[in-house]
Amino acid sequence: MISTELKSHFLRLYQMAFSDDNFDVLELKMLYRFAEERGVSEVQLQQVLLNPLTDDAKIPETLNLKIEYLNDLAKMIWADGVVTEDERNTLLKYCKRFGFLDENLQQLVDFLLECAKQKLSVEEIITKINE
């Protein structure tokens, strides 16, 4: 069984992939890789994507999980090697929805995109945040 929180995450990743109106095959591969890393089969992922949540999407509660999910979104943005304004705005929207302060949003988006570009792990990102 996939948690509502994880279903919400996959739906956000799927939405991010479409945010620039160009759903690249690399983004699809990345989506399946994220599922595999979390023990979700291709069939389970397809079911999530074909049957979106009827309730509100669940926001992760811990800072580490928020950073992990936002990092996945930033990686999805970089999957095709191009960061569009629509993708930046979508990431910004999710940072805000995850409860980060308005005055920190632009800096957080820049930071997350740079970390994803450098292919930093979640642990490395959290270490940088705590410095």
C-alpha positions, -999 to +999 in steps of 0.1 A: +000+000+000+013+034-009+008+062+016-012+093+007+019+113+012+039+093-013+010+093-038+009+131-034+046+132-041+044+112-073+015+134-085+036+165-078+065+150-098+042+142-127+028+177-126+064+191-126+073+170-156+044+187-175+049+222-162+070+232-192+046+217-218+073+193-228+071+159-211+105+145-219+113+108-219+141+115-194+115+129-170+094+098-173+125+076-167+133+097-136+097+093-123+100+055-126+134+056-109+120+076-080+092+051-076+117+022-077+139+038-051+108+039-028+098+003-034+069+013-057+064-009-088+057+004-123+021-009-120+015+008-087+029+041-100+007+039-131-023+033-108-014+064-088-011+085-120-043+072-135-063+076-103-053+109-087-062+116-051-097+129-045-086+144-012-061+172-007-025+163-015-006+155+017+023+177+026+053+161+042+056+170+079+093+168+086+119+192+073+141+163+060+112+148+040+102+182+026+138+187+014+138+152+000+107+157-020+116+192-031+150+178-042+132+152-063+112+180-080+144+200-087+160+168-102+129+164-123+134+200-136+170+192-146+161+158-162+160+174-197+190+197-189+169+229-192+152+249-164+123+269-177+105+298-160+074+277-156+093+249-139+109+275-115+075+289-107+061+255-101+090+246-077+084+280-060+047+271-056+056+238-039+082+254-016+054+278-005+029+250-001+054+231+020+054+260+045+086+278+037+085+316+043+078+339+014+109+359+020+130+327+016+113+312-014+135+326-043+167+317-024+154+282-016+145+276-052+179+287-064+196+266-038+175+235-046+181+238-084+219+243-078+220+212-056+201+192-081+224+204-109+254+193-088+236+159-081+239+163-044+223+137-022+196+147+003+220+142+031+245+166+015+218+191+010+206+189+046+242+192+058+246+224+037+213+238+052+226+232+087+259+249+081 
